[in-house]
Amino acid sequence: MITLIDLSRSPKLSAYVSREFFERAESVLEKKGRILVYFNRR
């Protein structure tokens, strides 16, 4: 599954990580899954 999260419209935990990303990542990692994160830093 691929999910794009618009940081300008979601609550943030920091400048680069949204609350939604953190919650989903935690869920995947608990199930021994993998996560690939791409930061476009233009």
C-alpha distance matrix in Angstrom:
0.0 3.8 6.6 10.1 12.9 16.5 18.8 21.8 20.8 19.5 21.6 21.8 22.7 23.8 23.8 20.5 18.5 17.7 18.2 14.8 13.2 15.7 15.2 11.5 12.2 15.2 13.5 11.2 14.3 16.5 14.8 15.3 11.7 11.1 10.2 10.9 12.6 14.3 17.3 19.0 22.6 24.8
3.8 0.0 3.8 6.8 10.0 13.3 15.7 18.7 18.1 17.1 19.6 19.5 20.8 21.4 21.1 17.7 16.2 15.6 16.8 13.6 11.7 14.8 15.0 11.6 12.1 15.6 14.8 12.7 15.5 18.1 17.0 17.3 13.6 12.1 10.0 9.6 10.4 11.3 14.1 15.5 19.1 21.2
6.6 3.8 0.0 3.8 6.4 9.9 12.4 15.2 14.4 13.4 15.9 16.2 17.8 18.6 18.3 15.2 13.6 12.4 13.6 10.4 9.1 12.6 12.8 9.9 11.1 14.6 14.1 12.9 15.7 18.2 17.8 18.4 15.1 13.7 11.1 10.8 10.4 11.3 13.1 14.6 17.9 20.0
10.1 6.8 3.8 0.0 3.8 6.6 9.4 12.0 11.7 11.4 14.3 14.4 16.5 16.9 15.9 13.0 12.1 11.1 13.2 10.5 9.3 13.1 14.1 11.9 12.9 16.4 16.6 15.7 18.1 20.8 20.8 21.3 18.0 16.2 13.0 12.0 10.3 10.2 11.1 11.9 15.1 16.9
12.9 10.0 6.4 3.8 0.0 3.8 6.0 8.8 8.4 7.6 10.5 10.8 13.2 13.8 13.0 10.7 9.5 7.8 10.1 8.0 7.5 11.2 12.4 11.2 12.5 15.6 16.2 16.2 18.3 20.7 21.4 22.1 19.2 17.6 14.3 13.6 11.3 11.4 11.2 12.3 14.7 16.7
16.5 13.3 9.9 6.6 3.8 0.0 3.8 5.5 5.7 6.6 9.9 10.4 13.4 13.5 12.0 10.5 10.3 8.7 11.5 10.3 10.4 13.7 15.2 14.6 15.8 18.7 19.7 19.8 21.8 24.2 25.1 25.7 22.9 21.1 17.6 16.6 13.8 13.0 11.9 12.0 13.8 15.2
18.8 15.7 12.4 9.4 6.0 3.8 0.0 3.8 5.4 5.3 7.5 7.1 10.2 10.0 8.4 7.6 7.8 6.4 9.6 9.8 9.8 12.4 14.4 14.7 15.5 18.1 19.6 20.1 21.6 23.9 25.3 25.9 23.5 21.6 18.1 17.1 13.9 13.4 11.4 12.0 12.9 14.6
21.8 18.7 15.2 12.0 8.8 5.5 3.8 0.0 3.8 6.0 8.3 8.8 12.4 11.9 10.1 10.4 11.1 9.5 12.3 12.6 13.4 15.8 17.6 18.1 19.2 21.5 23.0 23.7 25.2 27.4 28.9 29.6 27.1 25.4 21.8 20.7 17.5 16.5 14.3 14.0 14.5 15.3
20.8 18.1 14.4 11.7 8.4 5.7 5.4 3.8 0.0 3.8 7.0 9.1 12.8 13.5 12.6 12.7 12.2 9.5 11.3 11.1 12.8 15.3 16.3 16.8 18.6 20.8 21.7 22.8 24.7 26.5 27.8 29.0 26.6 25.3 22.0 21.5 18.6 18.2 16.6 16.7 17.7 18.8
19.5 17.1 13.4 11.4 7.6 6.6 5.3 6.0 3.8 0.0 3.8 6.2 9.8 11.3 11.3 11.2 9.7 6.4 7.6 7.7 9.8 11.9 12.7 13.7 15.6 17.4 18.5 19.8 21.6 23.2 24.8 26.1 24.0 22.9 19.8 19.8 17.1 17.4 16.1 17.1 18.1 19.9
21.6 19.6 15.9 14.3 10.5 9.9 7.5 8.3 7.0 3.8 0.0 3.8 6.9 9.1 10.2 10.9 9.0 5.9 6.0 7.8 10.1 11.0 11.9 13.9 15.5 16.6 18.1 20.0 21.3 22.6 24.6 26.0 24.4 23.5 20.5 20.9 18.1 18.9 17.4 18.8 19.4 21.4
21.8 19.5 16.2 14.4 10.8 10.4 7.1 8.8 9.1 6.2 3.8 0.0 3.8 5.4 6.8 7.7 6.0 4.1 5.5 8.4 9.3 9.6 11.6 13.7 14.4 15.5 17.7 19.3 20.0 21.6 24.0 24.8 23.3 22.1 18.9 19.1 16.1 16.9 15.0 16.8 16.9 19.4
22.7 20.8 17.8 16.5 13.2 13.4 10.2 12.4 12.8 9.8 6.9 3.8 0.0 3.8 7.1 7.9 5.7 5.5 5.7 9.3 9.5 8.4 10.8 13.5 13.4 13.9 16.7 18.4 18.4 19.9 22.6 23.3 22.2 21.2 18.3 18.8 16.0 17.3 15.6 18.0 17.9 20.7
23.8 21.4 18.6 16.9 13.8 13.5 10.0 11.9 13.5 11.3 9.1 5.4 3.8 0.0 3.8 5.5 5.3 7.0 8.8 11.9 11.2 10.5 13.7 15.7 15.0 16.0 19.1 20.2 19.9 21.9 24.6 24.7 23.5 21.8 18.7 18.5 15.2 16.0 13.7 15.7 15.0 17.8
23.8 21.1 18.3 15.9 13.0 12.0 8.4 10.1 12.6 11.3 10.2 6.8 7.1 3.8 0.0 3.8 6.1 8.1 11.0 13.4 12.4 12.8 16.0 17.5 16.7 18.4 21.3 21.9 21.9 24.3 26.6 26.5 24.8 22.7 19.3 18.3 14.7 14.5 11.6 13.0 11.8 14.3
20.5 17.7 15.2 13.0 10.7 10.5 7.6 10.4 12.7 11.2 10.9 7.7 7.9 5.5 3.8 0.0 3.8 6.8 10.2 11.8 9.9 10.7 14.2 14.9 13.9 16.0 18.8 18.9 19.0 21.7 23.7 23.4 21.5 19.2 15.6 14.5 10.9 10.8 8.2 10.3 10.0 13.1
18.5 16.2 13.6 12.1 9.5 10.3 7.8 11.1 12.2 9.7 9.0 6.0 5.7 5.3 6.1 3.8 0.0 3.8 6.7 8.4 6.5 6.9 10.4 11.4 10.7 12.5 15.3 15.8 16.0 18.4 20.6 20.6 18.9 17.2 13.8 13.6 10.5 11.6 10.1 12.7 13.3 16.4
17.7 15.6 12.4 11.1 7.8 8.7 6.4 9.5 9.5 6.4 5.9 4.1 5.5 7.0 8.1 6.8 3.8 0.0 3.8 5.3 5.2 6.4 8.8 10.1 10.7 12.4 14.5 15.6 16.5 18.5 20.5 21.2 19.4 18.2 15.0 15.2 12.5 13.7 12.6 14.8 15.7 18.5
18.2 16.8 13.6 13.2 10.1 11.5 9.6 12.3 11.3 7.6 6.0 5.5 5.7 8.8 11.0 10.2 6.7 3.8 0.0 3.8 5.5 5.2 6.2 8.7 9.9 10.6 12.5 14.4 15.4 16.7 18.9 20.2 18.9 18.3 15.7 16.8 14.6 16.5 15.9 18.3 19.4 22.3
14.8 13.6 10.4 10.5 8.0 10.3 9.8 12.6 11.1 7.7 7.8 8.4 9.3 11.9 13.4 11.8 8.4 5.3 3.8 0.0 3.8 5.5 5.3 6.2 8.5 10.0 10.8 12.4 14.3 15.6 17.2 18.7 16.9 16.6 14.0 15.2 13.6 15.6 15.6 18.0 19.8 22.5
13.2 11.7 9.1 9.3 7.5 10.4 9.8 13.4 12.8 9.8 10.1 9.3 9.5 11.2 12.4 9.9 6.5 5.2 5.5 3.8 0.0 3.8 5.5 5.2 5.9 8.4 9.9 10.5 12.0 14.1 15.6 16.4 14.4 13.5 10.6 11.6 9.9 12.2 12.6 15.4 17.3 20.4
15.7 14.8 12.6 13.1 11.2 13.7 12.4 15.8 15.3 11.9 11.0 9.6 8.4 10.5 12.8 10.7 6.9 6.4 5.2 5.5 3.8 0.0 3.8 5.6 5.2 6.0 8.6 10.0 10.5 12.1 14.5 15.3 14.1 13.6 11.2 12.9 11.5 14.3 14.6 17.7 19.2 22.5
15.2 15.0 12.8 14.1 12.4 15.2 14.4 17.6 16.3 12.7 11.9 11.6 10.8 13.7 16.0 14.2 10.4 8.8 6.2 5.3 5.5 3.8 0.0 3.8 5.5 5.2 6.3 8.8 10.1 10.8 12.9 14.6 13.7 14.1 12.4 14.8 14.1 17.0 17.7 20.8 22.5 25.7
11.5 11.6 9.9 11.9 11.2 14.6 14.7 18.1 16.8 13.7 13.9 13.7 13.5 15.7 17.5 14.9 11.4 10.1 8.7 6.2 5.2 5.6 3.8 0.0 3.8 5.4 5.1 6.3 8.6 10.0 11.1 12.7 11.0 11.3 9.8 12.3 12.2 15.2 16.6 19.6 21.9 25.0
12.2 12.1 11.1 12.9 12.5 15.8 15.5 19.2 18.6 15.6 15.5 14.4 13.4 15.0 16.7 13.9 10.7 10.7 9.9 8.5 5.9 5.2 5.5 3.8 0.0 3.8 5.4 5.2 6.1 8.5 10.0 10.6 9.0 8.7 7.0 9.8 9.9 13.4 15.0 18.4 20.5 23.9
15.2 15.6 14.6 16.4 15.6 18.7 18.1 21.5 20.8 17.4 16.6 15.5 13.9 16.0 18.4 16.0 12.5 12.4 10.6 10.0 8.4 6.0 5.2 5.4 3.8 0.0 3.8 5.5 5.2 6.1 8.8 9.9 9.7 10.5 9.9 13.0 13.3 16.9 18.2 21.7 23.5 27.0
13.5 14.8 14.1 16.6 16.2 19.7 19.6 23.0 21.7 18.5 18.1 17.7 16.7 19.1 21.3 18.8 15.3 14.5 12.5 10.8 9.9 8.6 6.3 5.1 5.4 3.8 0.0 3.8 5.6 5.3 6.7 9.0 8.7 10.5 10.6 14.1 15.0 18.5 20.3 23.6 25.8 29.1
11.2 12.7 12.9 15.7 16.2 19.8 20.1 23.7 22.8 19.8 20.0 19.3 18.4 20.2 21.9 18.9 15.8 15.6 14.4 12.4 10.5 10.0 8.8 6.3 5.2 5.5 3.8 0.0 3.8 5.5 5.3 6.6 5.1 6.9 7.6 11.2 12.9 16.5 18.9 22.2 24.6 28.0
14.3 15.5 15.7 18.1 18.3 21.8 21.6 25.2 24.7 21.6 21.3 20.0 18.4 19.9 21.9 19.0 16.0 16.5 15.4 14.3 12.0 10.5 10.1 8.6 6.1 5.2 5.6 3.8 0.0 3.8 5.2 4.9 5.1 6.7 7.8 11.5 13.2 17.0 19.2 22.7 24.8 28.4
16.5 18.1 18.2 20.8 20.7 24.2 23.9 27.4 26.5 23.2 22.6 21.6 19.9 21.9 24.3 21.7 18.4 18.5 16.7 15.6 14.1 12.1 10.8 10.0 8.5 6.1 5.3 5.5 3.8 0.0 3.8 5.4 7.4 10.0 11.5 15.2 16.9 20.6 22.7 26.2 28.3 31.8
14.8 17.0 17.8 20.8 21.4 25.1 25.3 28.9 27.8 24.8 24.6 24.0 22.6 24.6 26.6 23.7 20.6 20.5 18.9 17.2 15.6 14.5 12.9 11.1 10.0 8.8 6.7 5.3 5.2 3.8 0.0 3.8 5.4 9.0 11.4 15.1 17.4 21.1 23.6 27.0 29.4 32.8
15.3 17.3 18.4 21.3 22.1 25.7 25.9 29.6 29.0 26.1 26.0 24.8 23.3 24.7 26.5 23.4 20.6 21.2 20.2 18.7 16.4 15.3 14.6 12.7 10.6 9.9 9.0 6.6 4.9 5.4 3.8 0.0 3.8 6.9 9.9 13.4 16.1 19.7 22.5 25.9 28.2 31.7
11.7 13.6 15.1 18.0 19.2 22.9 23.5 27.1 26.6 24.0 24.4 23.3 22.2 23.5 24.8 21.5 18.9 19.4 18.9 16.9 14.4 14.1 13.7 11.0 9.0 9.7 8.7 5.1 5.1 7.4 5.4 3.8 0.0 3.8 6.9 10.4 13.3 16.8 19.8 23.0 25.6 28.9
11.1 12.1 13.7 16.2 17.6 21.1 21.6 25.4 25.3 22.9 23.5 22.1 21.2 21.8 22.7 19.2 17.2 18.2 18.3 16.6 13.5 13.6 14.1 11.3 8.7 10.5 10.5 6.9 6.7 10.0 9.0 6.9 3.8 0.0 3.8 6.8 10.0 13.4 16.5 19.7 22.3 25.6
10.2 10.0 11.1 13.0 14.3 17.6 18.1 21.8 22.0 19.8 20.5 18.9 18.3 18.7 19.3 15.6 13.8 15.0 15.7 14.0 10.6 11.2 12.4 9.8 7.0 9.9 10.6 7.6 7.8 11.5 11.4 9.9 6.9 3.8 0.0 3.8 6.4 9.9 12.9 16.1 18.8 22.0
10.9 9.6 10.8 12.0 13.6 16.6 17.1 20.7 21.5 19.8 20.9 19.1 18.8 18.5 18.3 14.5 13.6 15.2 16.8 15.2 11.6 12.9 14.8 12.3 9.8 13.0 14.1 11.2 11.5 15.2 15.1 13.4 10.4 6.8 3.8 0.0 3.8 6.6 10.0 13.0 15.8 18.9
12.6 10.4 10.4 10.3 11.3 13.8 13.9 17.5 18.6 17.1 18.1 16.1 16.0 15.2 14.7 10.9 10.5 12.5 14.6 13.6 9.9 11.5 14.1 12.2 9.9 13.3 15.0 12.9 13.2 16.9 17.4 16.1 13.3 10.0 6.4 3.8 0.0 3.8 6.5 9.8 12.4 15.6
14.3 11.3 11.3 10.2 11.4 13.0 13.4 16.5 18.2 17.4 18.9 16.9 17.3 16.0 14.5 10.8 11.6 13.7 16.5 15.6 12.2 14.3 17.0 15.2 13.4 16.9 18.5 16.5 17.0 20.6 21.1 19.7 16.8 13.4 9.9 6.6 3.8 0.0 3.8 6.4 9.3 12.3
17.3 14.1 13.1 11.1 11.2 11.9 11.4 14.3 16.6 16.1 17.4 15.0 15.6 13.7 11.6 8.2 10.1 12.6 15.9 15.6 12.6 14.6 17.7 16.6 15.0 18.2 20.3 18.9 19.2 22.7 23.6 22.5 19.8 16.5 12.9 10.0 6.5 3.8 0.0 3.8 5.9 9.2
19.0 15.5 14.6 11.9 12.3 12.0 12.0 14.0 16.7 17.1 18.8 16.8 18.0 15.7 13.0 10.3 12.7 14.8 18.3 18.0 15.4 17.7 20.8 19.6 18.4 21.7 23.6 22.2 22.7 26.2 27.0 25.9 23.0 19.7 16.1 13.0 9.8 6.4 3.8 0.0 3.8 6.0
22.6 19.1 17.9 15.1 14.7 13.8 12.9 14.5 17.7 18.1 19.4 16.9 17.9 15.0 11.8 10.0 13.3 15.7 19.4 19.8 17.3 19.2 22.5 21.9 20.5 23.5 25.8 24.6 24.8 28.3 29.4 28.2 25.6 22.3 18.8 15.8 12.4 9.3 5.9 3.8 0.0 3.8
24.8 21.2 20.0 16.9 16.7 15.2 14.6 15.3 18.8 19.9 21.4 19.4 20.7 17.8 14.3 13.1 16.4 18.5 22.3 22.5 20.4 22.5 25.7 25.0 23.9 27.0 29.1 28.0 28.4 31.8 32.8 31.7 28.9 25.6 22.0 18.9 15.6 12.3 9.2 6.0 3.8 0.0
